[in-house]
Amino acid sequence: MKALLVGDIGGTNARLALWRDNALQAVQVFATADYSSPEQAIEAYLADQGLARGDLAAVCLAVAGPVDGDDFRFTNSHWRLSRTAFCQTLQVERLLLINDFTAMALGMTRLGQGECREVCAGRADPTRPALVIGPGTGLGVGSLLRLGEHWHALPGEGGHVDLPVGNAREAAIHQQIHRQIGHVSAETVLSGGGLVRLYQAMCALDGDTPRHKSPAQITDAALGGEPRALAVVEQFSRFLGRVAGNAVLTLGARGGVYIVGGVIPRFAELFLRSGFAASFADKGCMSGYFAGVPVWLVTAEFSGLLGAGVALQQSQEY
């Protein structure tokens, strides 16, 4: 029987695995800079697994960006892909391209024990959508809904909604950032680069000289107890709560909220003690709507890769 291959490809790394018996097998990570194309990286992977061209029945790749048409250009990478050429080169019968956040959302359906931490207690309503939100290089926002036996991920551009403010301090921060860049989207603040922008804005408002230049420096300082960095991490968490709460109201996402991405796990303990939950439910007359809506911080390593496997499996079942 021919093999099924899944991939989760970012700007720096390509994560590849075989999909067998509804699970990932033989996960390997390849640096995109080391290969001229996704086909070349996949051939290297196949060789490591004792496979060759023609041994794949189908491939699902999770990629950053819109996936319409035959040609795809990878975000933050020199790689390009033609569906037609890909299938010809690897002699694969079928290629499924999906948005990377679609894969991330579908990956939530395969979380194992110990791969998420409770942020807000509650009970998910399985008949309602779930929200998946992820501060990382950008801010991914999507929803997940079960219809019959299949899961459906509905990606959108929710990371580019306006950054909401809930008090005078947040309004001042918004104005400070707006003076620098104009329109202030949620992603402007709720991303790795956004953490730095928030830090600079808060320093400017308080007349402090910025000392840190990267997200890692800010989070390390916060973990070390530096008051300024702690305040920035706290405000970041509160802004995330406001954005997530708005999305829950918009989607009716009583199926729960999954927080993913690479930023929050860097300061998970601080986040769990932050004002996220208070800001999440700070919706005036609708604050009661959030009672019982669970929120989880996802710590799983290969959620996007798992989601690609779910998408490939479901596509074969239709």
Beta strands, then each sheet from edge to edge (+ up, - down):
strand 1: 3-9
strand 2: 13-20
strand 3: 23-31
strand 4: 56-63
strand 5: 71-73
strand 6: 80-82
strand 7: 95-99
strand 8: 116-120
strand 9: 130-135
strand 10: 139-147
strand 11: 150-155
strand 12: 257-259
strand 13: 295-298
sheet 1: 3+ 2- 1+ 4+ 7+
sheet 2: 5+ 6-
sheet 3: 8+ 13- 12- 9- 10+ 11-
end
